[in-house]
Amino acid sequence: MAPFEFISKSEEDTQALSKRLAELLKPGDVIALEGDLGAGKTTFTKGLAEGLGIMRNVNSPTFTIIKEYQGRMPLYHMDVYRVDSSEDLGFEEYFEGEGVTVVEWAHLIDAQLPEQLLILHLYHGEAGTRKIVAEPKGKRYEQLCKELFS
């Protein structure tokens, strides 16, 4: 299978991609965001929130770990950068919940993540661009990527 990749030339490009993704999401979907600081994880989540009809300002839950937003379905936005990987904070309740879960720095809680999810790697590119590479885990997410990146 060819990699699913997108080159974003601006924050607006990144948010346009995440808004399109929001249209395809269903309750219980999990998106893991990986990438360097400043690569666009929160920018991506802002576009996703807008695509879900969330009108509130979305920012990184760095110190609160989880923020919940209401739109056409709930958005659970997690930043697990400061979480001890051995802590059991009940993340599975969100993963199996009524909304969409976005996890920044997801590799830090790898053992707690569901087997099927969509991993998005965001990289700094040349001249301020960002490269977004999707890694689908499971048939649902493979199909989702085919629709999103076609």
C-alpha positions as CSV (number, residue, x, y, z in Angstrom):
1,M,0.0,0.0,0.0
2,A,1.4,3.4,-1.0
3,P,1.9,5.9,1.9
4,F,-0.8,8.4,2.5
5,E,0.9,11.8,2.5
6,F,-0.1,15.5,2.3
7,I,2.1,18.6,2.0
8,S,0.7,21.6,3.8
9,K,1.9,25.0,2.8
10,S,0.0,26.8,5.6
11,E,-2.0,26.5,8.7
12,E,-5.1,26.9,6.5
13,D,-4.0,23.8,4.4
14,T,-3.5,21.8,7.5
15,Q,-6.9,22.8,8.9
16,A,-8.6,22.1,5.5
17,L,-7.3,18.5,5.6
18,S,-8.5,18.0,9.2
19,K,-11.9,19.5,8.4
20,R,-12.3,16.9,5.6
21,L,-11.2,14.2,8.0
22,A,-13.9,15.4,10.5
23,E,-16.6,14.7,7.9
24,L,-15.5,11.1,7.8
25,L,-15.2,10.4,11.5
26,K,-17.6,8.3,13.6
27,P,-18.0,7.9,17.4
28,G,-15.2,5.8,18.8
29,D,-12.6,6.9,16.3
30,V,-9.1,7.5,17.6
31,I,-6.4,9.7,16.0
32,A,-2.9,9.7,17.3
33,L,-0.8,12.8,16.5
34,E,2.9,12.5,16.5
35,G,5.5,15.1,15.5
36,D,8.0,17.6,16.8
37,L,7.1,20.6,18.8
38,G,5.5,23.2,16.6
39,A,4.8,20.7,13.8
40,G,1.1,21.5,13.8
41,K,-0.6,18.9,16.1
42,T,-2.8,21.5,17.8
43,T,-3.4,23.3,14.5
44,F,-4.6,20.0,13.0
45,T,-6.9,19.5,16.0
46,K,-8.4,23.0,15.7
47,G,-9.4,22.3,12.1
48,L,-10.8,18.9,13.2
49,A,-12.9,20.7,15.9
50,E,-14.2,23.2,13.4
51,G,-15.2,20.3,11.1
52,L,-17.1,18.7,14.0
53,G,-19.0,22.0,14.5
54,I,-17.2,23.0,17.7
55,M,-17.4,26.8,18.1
56,R,-15.1,27.1,21.2
57,N,-11.4,28.0,20.9
58,V,-9.3,24.8,20.9
59,N,-5.9,24.8,22.5
60,S,-3.4,22.2,23.7
61,P,-4.4,20.5,26.9
62,T,-0.7,20.3,28.0
63,F,-1.3,20.8,31.7
64,T,-4.9,19.5,32.0
65,I,-4.2,16.3,29.9
66,I,-7.7,16.1,28.5
67,K,-10.1,18.7,27.2
68,E,-13.6,17.9,26.0
69,Y,-15.5,19.8,23.4
70,Q,-19.1,19.4,22.2
71,G,-20.0,19.6,18.5
72,R,-22.0,17.2,16.3
73,M,-20.2,14.6,18.4
74,P,-17.8,15.1,21.3
75,L,-14.1,15.7,20.8
76,Y,-11.7,14.4,23.4
77,H,-8.4,16.2,23.0
78,M,-5.5,14.7,25.0
79,D,-1.9,15.8,25.4
80,V,-0.1,13.0,27.1
81,Y,3.4,14.6,27.0
82,R,3.6,14.8,30.8
83,V,1.8,11.5,31.6
84,D,3.7,8.7,33.2
85,S,3.2,5.8,30.8
86,S,2.5,3.4,33.7
87,E,-0.4,5.6,35.0
88,D,-3.9,4.2,34.2
89,L,-6.0,7.3,33.8
90,G,-9.0,5.6,32.2
91,F,-8.2,6.6,28.6
92,E,-10.1,3.6,27.3
93,E,-13.3,5.2,28.5
94,Y,-12.7,7.9,25.9
95,F,-11.4,5.6,23.2
96,E,-14.7,3.6,23.5
97,G,-16.8,6.6,24.0
98,E,-19.4,8.6,22.1
99,G,-16.9,10.9,20.5
100,V,-13.7,11.2,18.6
101,T,-10.4,11.1,20.5
102,V,-7.3,12.9,19.5
103,V,-4.1,12.1,21.3
104,E,-1.0,14.2,21.0
105,W,2.3,12.4,21.8
106,A,0.4,9.1,21.7
107,H,3.5,6.9,21.6
108,L,4.0,7.8,25.3
109,I,0.9,5.7,26.1
110,D,1.3,3.1,23.4
111,A,0.3,0.2,25.6
112,Q,-3.0,1.9,26.4
113,L,-4.0,2.8,22.8
114,P,-6.5,0.7,20.9
115,E,-5.2,-1.7,18.3
116,Q,-7.1,0.1,15.5
117,L,-6.5,3.8,15.1
118,L,-5.2,6.4,12.8
119,I,-1.7,7.7,13.4
120,L,-0.7,11.0,11.8
121,H,2.9,12.0,11.8
122,L,3.5,15.7,11.2
123,Y,7.0,16.9,10.1
124,H,8.5,20.2,9.5
125,G,9.2,20.7,5.8
126,E,11.2,23.1,3.7
127,A,10.2,26.8,3.6
128,G,7.6,26.5,6.4
129,T,5.7,23.6,4.9
130,R,4.5,20.6,6.9
131,K,4.4,17.0,5.7
132,I,1.6,14.9,7.1
133,V,1.9,11.1,6.8
134,A,-1.0,8.9,7.7
135,E,-0.4,5.4,9.2
136,P,-3.8,3.6,9.4
137,K,-4.1,0.7,11.8
138,G,-7.1,-1.5,10.8
139,K,-9.5,-1.7,7.8
140,R,-11.7,1.2,9.0
141,Y,-8.8,3.6,9.0
142,E,-7.3,2.3,5.7
143,Q,-10.7,3.0,4.1
144,L,-10.8,6.4,5.8
145,C,-7.4,7.3,4.4
146,K,-8.3,6.2,0.9
147,E,-11.3,8.6,1.1
148,L,-9.3,11.4,2.7
149,F,-6.3,11.3,0.5
150,S,-8.0,10.6,-2.9
